[in-house]
């Protein structure tokens, strides 16, 4: 359902403001169009009405993660649109979420990655969530808060530490790759070298196994071979029949020329027999029965069989194993040489991290003093008479975030010893502490600041102080605040109410009597109560002063 008529707004705003926000099917909000206007803009409504959905829409426009469960019951997708007026013109940001959970983002009509939305408005719009009080109790979050206000020297120290840590991490990763056990590497090098040398020293060629087997067989049967081949030689030498046959065929050819082919065939046979005689003669003469050579060949075969037993079932596998062992030995030797260098590199990297960590810690100590003092000033304006805030920075084991720890210590009164804020601060104190720390860290420097129920756990005079603080913050900028406190709502320049009926909610501006009724509802739950309206009018008058 569309909202009532948008609120008129001034054009003489800070450098960035939310000019218009349109929300379609986000949670219980079916459709809402609001023009927040300058100054302090509060959003109120019954619990569960969907107040925080408006800030959820703003988060989406700033690039927050999109989830399918954000889609309401009024359609197949959610769409959020925002018009931001900046110092250089207007920016239109759009975010769509489909039922599959896919998100699409647009800037000034062009499709862009969602992260580019945040990049366009980075530093201009800040959101302080209702769960930020949980974040400030975590050392990493407090350290991030400190780093956000580092001076120029501190920022440079932070960059130097990041570089030093990256260098250390690279060396550590290289050492991890080496396995970290030098003696094991040395043993592996010795073994691989022995294997490679043993195989190489044997001097086997790729076809050596076949040659050795053939040679050994011949040497083992040399006597029998000599007997058989000598007899064959004698038989061939004494075979004169082929010569006589060739002579008769040639004479017959002289009588019958058609016998030329037969004569050529016989000539070929005679040539083969002649060659066979020569080959047999040469072979028989080469057959030497040498027991010493046989012993040598069999010794080579024994060496080969020993290598095959260790390194492979064939000579090819043995030679391949030798090549691999040689390569592995060279690689390990390089690793060990590199390990020696890495020890030196690690010492240098650790020294660089230590030096950079000390400089960064000094910068954080300066920032801690600055934030602590500023936060105490804000807390005094929020009802504390003599609060203590200390960001304790202490040396620690170096990590990616630095070489120190940061703890947030707090006490509501100087007479009480400060302790960890997560243990000693009540819910209301945490809410004010969050606001004070975020203001001290510069969130108030943004042109648009949004607070999501930052006032949880407080009431009475403290709530009035919170409202006054937020109104003061809204001078010269746009401040949005989702609140359940009438004391805060009374200070608003623009008051938006979220009404819910069943599964549908709408957003409407309230002025005049409608606003009095809403403040009365927040006070007593009775918007029509005469006494409640009197109290509401009194609050509104106080807020207007």
C-alpha positions, 0 to 999 in steps of 0.5 A: 500500500502506498504511503500518504503524500510525501513530506515536503523537503528543503533543498538547502541540505548538507552535501548528501541526503536521502531525497526519496526512498521507495520500498516494495514488498520488503518484509511486511511493507507492501509499498512505501514512498517516503521523503525523509527531509532534513534534520532528525527523522524518527521512525516509530510504530508498534513492536513488530510493525516493521520499523527496522525494515526502512533501515533494512532498505537503506542497508540494501542500497548501501550494498548489504547482502541480499536474502530471499527471506527478505521478500514479503508476501505481496509479490515475487520479488523485493525492490528498493529504490533511493534517490540521494542528493549529493554535492555533485547532483543526484544518484539513483540506487536500485536493488532487486531481490528475486525469489531465488535469492539473486540480487541485482543492483543499479546505479543511475539506470546502469547495472552494477555489482552490489559492492559498487553501491557502497563505493558510491556513497562510502563515507556519506551514509553511516548506519549504527545498528541496534546490535552494535553494542555487541560489536564494541565488546569484541577486541577486533571491533574496538581495534577497527574503531581505533583504526578508523580515526588514526592520524596520518602518521598512524595510517602510514604505520598501518600500511607499513604493518600490513606490508610487513605482515604480508612479507612475514606470512609469505616467508612462513608459508614457504617454510610450511611448504618445506615441511618444517623438518629439516632432518627429514628432508636431509634423510630424503635427500640422502636416499634419493641421491643414493638411488639416483647414483646407484641406477646411473652407476649401473650404466644400463641403456634402454635395450640392455636387458634384451641384449644381456639375455640374448648374450647370456643364452648364447654363451651358455650354449656356445659348445652346442651351437658350435657343434651344430653350426659346424655340421651345418657349415660342413654340409653346405660346403660339401653341397655341390648339387646347386652348382651342377644344377645351375650349369645344366639349366644354362646349357638347356637355356642355350637350346631353349631361350624360354628357360631364361627365367629358370636360369635366373632363379637358379642363379639366385639360389646359388648366390644365396647358398654362397652367402649362407656358406660365408655366414656359417663360416663367420658364425662358427669362427666367432663362437668362442667358449669363454667362461669368463665372459659368461660370468661377466654377463651373468653378473650384469644380469644379477645387478639388473635383477637387483635394481628391478627388485628395488625400483621396478619390474622392468628396466624401463621402470628402473631407469624412470625411477632413477630419473625421478630420484635425480630430479627429487634430489635436486629439488630437495637440495634447492629446498634445503638451500632455500630453507637456509635463506628462509631462516634469514628472511624470517628473522628479517620479516619478524623484525620488520613486523615487530618494528611496524607493530610498535609504530602502529601501537603508538598510533593506536594509543594516540587514537585511544586517548582521543576517542576516550576523551571525546566519548566521555564528553558525549556520555556527560551530555547523555546523563553521566556525571563522571564516566570513565572510558578507557581503550586499553592498548597492550602489546600482544603476539603479532597477527594480521591485525597488529601486535597488540590487543585493545580492550574497552574498559568502562565505569559509570562513575569515576569512583568505580574501578573500570572493567570490561564494558561487556561485563560491567555496563547495563543495556542502557549504559551500553546503548549510550556508550555505543552512541558516544563511541561512534560519535567520538570515532566520527560517525557524526561526520557523515552527511547521513547517519541512521540509528536502529534502536540505539536507545534500547534500555534507557528511559526517563531523563536519560531518554530526553538527553538522548533525544537532545543529543540526536537533535544536536547531531542532526544540525546541518545533516540528516539523521534517521532514528528508529526508536521506541522512546517518546522522549526521543521522538519528541525531538524529531524534525520529521516523524514517520509512523509504521502501521501494520494490519495483518501481513501488510504495513504502511509508512505515514508522516504524522504532524499536528494532532496525529503526532500528539496521538502517536507520542501519547501511544508511545507513552501509555499505549492509549493514543486517545487518552487526554492525560496522555496527550497532555503529556505528549504535548508537553514533550513535543514542546520541550523538543521544539525549544 
